[in-house]
């Protein structure tokens, strides 16, 4: 443990007095040409000055294999932050909430080489009053080679 941070903590407290609690679950199923993967998590960090920092997050992913090495896939994921009270007394999330959607198509050239094209949309909602929403778009191509 870093002893140098202890003088910054409340009197009588050390870094060992603050804990993290994590609960997670995951799920996976494959049936024929279909694959489904999902995961969720709830995380809490105890802090000395702003109360507990909480997050909830997860994703769900679906892939369908078509004939001749082609596949289509989609994914949705999200991360949500709990609220804290800022220095003005206003309750706000302690970071930007995020939502993301992704869809793509791919082709397996052989058992060692795969290519895919993916579109991704991400939306960030910041805990501020000015321009609170940012939308990001990404189009990507990838080639994976296993050896």
C-alpha angles and dihedrals in degrees: 000000000000106000092190092073095056096081088060092057126086115281113285094013130112132186088264090067092069120073142188123226120196130183118183139172132184135188133194132176133170123192121170108308094347128093125184124187127177137169136178134186139187114196131184126186119190113222132187099228114025102034125242119345109216134190135180120192145156149144142219122206130188127190128182120191115215126197122286097028098301122131138178124207142179135190136188124189138169140187120198125190126210123238129264129180112253126216090274092055094254120136111233137157110267093233140006116296110230134206123180136183125187134181131177151157127225144181130212107215091187136331091287104038127060133166132192144176118214137185118202131188119193126185122194121192109197124206093241137094100233117072094341096175126065121181121199127190126195132183113189141175122202138185118196121197121189121200 
